[in-house]
Amino acid sequence: YTPCKAGTHRSSVGAPSQSECDPCPLGRFCLVGSVDGEDCPAGTYMNFSGAKSQDECIPCPVGNHCAKGSNSPKQCPAGTYQKTAEAAECDTCPKGHYCPEGSTVAKACPAGTHNPNEGATSADACLPCSVGMISVRAGSASCDDCAAGSYCDSVGIEYLCDGVQAPVDLSGSVVHPGLMGTYTYVDVTESEDYAERAGRPVFRFVDGFLYFRGDSRKWYIGPT
């Protein structure tokens, strides 16, 4: 008898010639004399018939996974990701991140938000930090309490709680960092000079306002 050629197989007996050998099916490769062929290993796939060896199995691309005997790569489902090729499975999206379908990397929740759960599928899972809490780094699983002597008066704060300990020593137009002192909050909604701080608290002293700007992350002094 003559064995079937590589790339073909025959699962039944009595074939009169090579022409009766069938092409190796998708997801498999067939060595010389194959009966059924062999599955391409996990992490690879085969999308055409007639493969002659395991070397012809195609590596699974990033963002996908390939089980043993796959005839095509499958995108990582939402809530998972895969950053390496030839993967059999996708990795669960970690806390502080989210992963849409087919993700090659986990996407970090932006600063000012957090996500305490694994397997998030979209940015909707990134929750704003609540009043009195901050998240200064992207990819946070939780928010931190504002440090003693500082405050956050709105949600989603991504800088240091209006930021740092409030300096209270005034010298001309220069703000010197110092220990916390006595201060009161005032509302500057009606002040054109502080429109960017509308509705937000500032520190008031005898001869001026001390306020923090989040865009520049610096303290400023303004006249009463």
Order of alpha helices (4+ residues) and beta strands (2+ residues): beta-beta-beta-beta-beta-beta-beta-beta-beta-beta-beta-beta-beta-beta-beta-beta-beta-beta-beta-beta-beta-beta
